[in-house]
Amino acid sequence: MTSEKWKTASVAAHRTSRWAKTMTKWLITKNCKNGAKWHVINFVGSANSESRGVVDLIAIRKDHHSCNSEIKIGDLFDIVLIQVKGGSAPFPTSSDIARLKKVAKYHRAKAIVLSEWKPKKRLQLYMLQRNKWIEASPNEIF
């Protein structure tokens, strides 16, 4: 592949990645009708490019259901880890899934979500359940 074609492909992949994250954030905030509002945190590297790590986005909100004598309502958080795939990017490998599960356990995440967006197609969400990606609606997760 010539350097010009490589550069064009790289720019297109970067644009698709940004759009995939933008569409994912839009879908999450659009579905925030009941309860506490979800806040989506995007991890970017230098020059607004992909950062290292297996998690691309985190959705977080205050948990208004937990309470006892030491932990009051609103002290805890609901956390959802999100990996975003755009264009023709492949699904996470089994080692990626293992890493996601370790990160989720460490942070006590409520769910691990894969967001897939392809240009001119609708955004699709998948939730990780027992090492399998199961299609899920935003209402099931958020």
Secondary structure by P-SEA (a helix, b strand, c coil): ccaaaaaaaaaaaaaaaaaaaaaaaaaaaaaccccbbbbbbbbbccccccccccccbbbbbbbccccccccccccbbbbbbbbbbccccccccaaaaaaaaaaaaaacccbbbbbbbcccccbbbbbbcccccccccccccc
